[in-house]
């Protein structure tokens, strides 16, 4: 098989996962498909760019990130996003604390971050956890932590207050933390002691 | 909603929030001092802080995972 054909095949294999992830941010299937298509074409047009620099996956993810940023900026000018209030989310924070403000349960030590981040399966669990977030919470969190928008920029794009954005991000982190703790870090015996 | 009882120990609830907001905005000096003093003596909040930093790093490094083997199984 030629190098180009191999590359094409590898990219096609990635496509469903890329589209699924793009939907988390864009909330629109056809837009997500377009963005992924653009990213894959960009890779196919300049296959020499990634050689030796990084893995194909790193390269494709990086390109898709910029395509998503472009799509967000373009689409938000046309259709404003509804206000950011996922209802009945307050208890996510309150449930962590007793009346005196102390934590109800001792948060687990997650160990060496480098060792965790080296494991490919960790990111699979992470993706599942991101998919479980309420839609708006996922959007704002991915915008902040993956696309690395600052809060002002997010609020300008989405029309929310900064204080609201901080609370949403805090809730997103708490939910992710619980999901990761249960599905990844919880595999150690200490999890048994959790009542 | 904002209560700054200077000189009083902040609660874990306040420090958890500061840990998260510290990832999104520059905390004031008062907030930073209160948080750091609390982290010195509170293992629960230190663990939480470590968890938040790991999540932040993981997102910065996030690559769309290779699920092709899983998707084949589904077929």
Interface residues (C-beta under 8 A of the other chain):
Chain A: X13 X14 X16 X17 X18 X21 X57 X58 X60 X61 X64 X93 X96 X97 X100 X101 X102 X103 X106 X107 X108 X109 X110 X113 X116 X117 X120 X122 X123 X124 X126 X127 X141 X142 X144 X145 X146 X148 X150 X151 X162 X165 X166 X169 X170 X173 X174 X176 X177 X180 X181
Chain B: X11 X12 X13 X14 X16 X17 X20 X21 X23 X24 X25 X43 X44 X45 X47 X48 X50 X51 X52 X53 X54 X55 X56 X57 X58 X59 X60 X61 X62 X63 X64 X65 X66 X67 X68 X71
